Amino acid sequence: MERWWLDRTEDPQLICTTLAQATELVKLGADPKTADMSWTKSVWTSATIYGEEGYCLFCYPDAQTSEDHEPTPCWSTNAMIDLLPEHINQGEDVCHLYIYRDFYQHWTIMYECKGSGKGYAVNVQPTLRDAVFHMLKWYLTYKRDEQNRRDNNPANQGFRED
């Protein structure tokens, strides 16, 4: 596979998560196998690319350029959107994912419930990448909390004799 990386004329702000955002998504439980890119320690010691000192951005997730450094998976905006479900349930409401650009050129992403008209996890950001990133953070936390509620619900516990 041919290596491909961005040069200094391209803006990764429009392409993928920053190193810090990628690390945060992994900590929140995003599956690294779903990443479609990676930040990798540069073999060029003086490299400072896009404010990520000493790191290069590769467009395939398992790039390795240094024997002593594992690549940090990162996600393009499209890959993050793919991790979000098209709808979620809030009580009896089914909320659908909406993404749009407003009059002021900010990106809004939210789950809107048709029955009640309520919006959940509304995120407004100047870049689509950041709006989707914040929504994905919310969703990963929501998903974890929902699983914890199910796991700790006595109705879901099997009968135990002590």
C-alpha positions as CSV (number, residue, x, y, z in Angstrom):
1,M,0.0,0.0,0.0
2,E,1.3,3.4,-0.9
3,R,1.7,5.9,1.9
4,W,-0.1,9.1,1.7
5,W,0.1,12.1,4.0
6,L,-1.1,15.6,4.0
7,D,1.3,18.4,3.1
8,R,1.4,21.8,4.9
9,T,-1.0,23.3,2.3
10,E,-3.9,21.1,3.4
11,D,-6.0,21.7,6.5
12,P,-6.7,18.7,8.7
13,Q,-9.2,20.8,10.6
14,L,-11.5,19.9,7.6
15,I,-10.4,16.3,7.4
16,C,-10.2,14.5,10.8
17,T,-10.1,14.6,14.5
18,T,-7.1,16.2,16.2
19,L,-4.8,14.0,18.2
20,A,-6.4,15.2,21.4
21,Q,-9.9,14.5,20.1
22,A,-8.9,11.1,18.8
23,T,-7.5,10.1,22.2
24,E,-10.7,11.3,23.9
25,L,-12.9,9.2,21.6
26,V,-10.8,6.1,22.3
27,K,-11.1,6.8,26.1
28,L,-14.9,7.1,25.7
29,G,-15.1,3.7,24.0
30,A,-15.0,4.4,20.3
31,D,-13.7,1.3,18.6
32,P,-10.3,2.0,17.1
33,K,-11.1,-0.4,14.3
34,T,-13.7,2.1,13.0
35,A,-11.0,4.8,12.5
36,D,-10.1,5.5,8.9
37,M,-7.0,7.5,9.5
38,S,-4.2,7.7,12.1
39,W,-1.8,10.2,13.8
40,T,1.6,8.6,13.8
41,K,4.9,9.7,15.4
42,S,7.0,11.2,12.6
43,V,10.3,9.7,11.6
44,W,11.3,13.3,11.0
45,T,12.5,14.6,14.4
46,S,11.8,18.3,13.5
47,A,8.3,17.6,12.1
48,T,5.5,19.9,13.4
49,I,2.5,19.3,11.3
50,Y,-0.8,21.1,12.0
51,G,0.1,21.9,15.7
52,E,0.6,18.2,16.4
53,E,4.3,18.4,17.2
54,G,6.2,15.5,15.9
55,Y,3.1,13.8,14.4
56,C,2.0,13.1,10.8
57,L,-1.5,12.4,9.6
58,F,-1.9,9.2,7.5
59,C,-5.0,8.3,5.6
60,Y,-5.0,4.7,6.6
61,P,-5.4,3.7,10.2
62,D,-2.6,1.2,10.8
63,A,0.3,3.4,9.5
64,Q,3.5,3.0,11.4
65,T,6.6,5.0,10.8
66,S,8.4,4.5,14.1
67,E,9.2,1.3,15.8
68,D,8.7,2.7,19.3
69,H,5.3,4.3,18.7
70,E,1.9,2.9,18.0
71,P,-0.3,5.0,15.7
72,T,-3.2,6.9,17.3
73,P,-6.4,6.1,15.4
74,C,-8.4,9.1,14.2
75,W,-11.6,9.6,12.4
76,S,-12.6,11.6,9.4
77,T,-15.9,13.6,9.7
78,N,-17.6,10.9,7.6
79,A,-16.3,8.1,9.7
80,M,-17.6,9.9,12.9
81,I,-21.0,10.4,11.3
82,D,-21.1,6.7,10.4
83,L,-20.7,5.9,14.2
84,L,-23.8,7.8,15.0
85,P,-27.2,6.0,14.8
86,E,-29.8,7.5,12.6
87,H,-32.2,7.6,15.5
88,I,-32.3,7.1,19.3
89,N,-35.2,6.5,21.6
90,Q,-36.0,9.0,24.4
91,G,-38.8,7.5,26.4
92,E,-41.6,6.9,23.9
93,D,-40.2,9.4,21.4
94,V,-38.0,8.4,18.5
95,C,-35.5,11.1,17.8
96,H,-33.8,11.4,14.4
97,L,-30.4,12.8,13.6
98,Y,-30.2,16.1,11.8
99,I,-27.2,18.0,10.5
100,Y,-27.4,21.4,8.9
101,R,-25.6,24.7,8.5
102,D,-27.4,27.7,9.9
103,F,-27.8,31.3,8.7
104,Y,-24.6,32.3,10.5
105,Q,-22.6,29.5,8.8
106,H,-22.3,27.4,12.0
107,W,-22.9,23.7,11.9
108,T,-25.8,22.2,14.0
109,I,-26.2,18.6,14.7
110,M,-28.9,17.2,16.9
111,Y,-31.4,14.5,17.6
112,E,-34.9,15.8,17.2
113,C,-38.0,14.0,18.4
114,K,-40.9,14.2,15.9
115,G,-43.6,13.5,18.5
116,S,-42.6,16.2,21.0
117,G,-40.5,18.4,18.9
118,K,-37.8,18.3,21.5
119,G,-34.1,18.4,20.6
120,Y,-31.5,16.3,22.4
121,A,-27.8,16.9,22.4
122,V,-27.9,20.0,20.2
123,N,-24.3,20.9,19.2
124,V,-23.5,24.1,17.3
125,Q,-19.9,24.6,16.2
126,P,-18.1,26.6,13.5
127,T,-16.8,23.4,11.8
128,L,-18.7,20.3,10.8
129,R,-15.9,18.2,12.3
130,D,-16.2,19.8,15.7
131,A,-20.0,19.6,15.7
132,V,-19.9,15.9,14.8
133,F,-17.1,15.2,17.3
134,H,-19.1,16.8,20.2
135,M,-22.2,14.8,19.2
136,L,-20.2,11.6,19.1
137,K,-18.8,12.3,22.5
138,W,-22.3,12.8,23.8
139,Y,-23.5,9.6,22.1
140,L,-20.7,7.4,23.5
141,T,-21.4,8.7,27.0
142,Y,-25.2,8.3,26.5
143,K,-24.6,4.7,25.2
144,R,-22.4,3.9,28.2
145,D,-24.8,5.4,30.7
146,E,-27.7,3.4,29.1
147,Q,-25.7,0.2,29.4
148,N,-24.9,1.0,33.0
149,R,-28.6,1.6,33.8
150,R,-29.6,-1.7,32.2
151,D,-26.8,-3.6,34.0
152,N,-27.7,-2.1,37.4
153,N,-31.5,-2.5,37.0
154,P,-32.7,-5.1,39.5
155,A,-35.3,-6.3,37.0
156,N,-32.4,-7.3,34.7
157,Q,-30.6,-9.2,37.4
158,G,-31.1,-13.0,37.5
159,F,-32.6,-14.6,40.5
160,R,-29.9,-15.5,43.0
161,E,-30.1,-17.6,46.1
162,D,-27.6,-16.8,48.8
